[in-house]
Amino acid sequence: MPRKAIETVAWRHVGRGPLGYGDLWKSSTRAKALVSIDDGRWHISVSHPDRYPTWDELAGIRDAATPSGGAFDMHFPTPAEYVNLHQTCLHLWEATA
């Protein structure tokens, strides 16, 4: 069954990311995303200045920025591995088989 969005989110590619790493995207909802391939898998970092990204923002950037629209995982690291460089950033990783 196709996913039904609660909110329509338009994403647009705006160029290379910081220090030339990855691709920077901006949304119609003020969310930003950095999309890259790390260790052979797609990696999407999504943030919003005022809150955590919504499901529609996460699904929308996955659909807009990756060719497959495949399955992605959100990793919850152990407290010892946790890094919080941006308070409202969530990370999606392309799922492995």
PyMOL commands that set and color helices and strands:
alter all, ss='L'
color gray80, all
select helices_A, chain A and resi 18-20+55-65+79-81
alter helices_A, ss='H'
color red, helices_A
select strands_A, chain A and resi 11-16+23-27+32-38+41-47+72-73+89-94
alter strands_A, ss='S'
color yellow, strands_A
deselect
rebuild
show_as cartoon
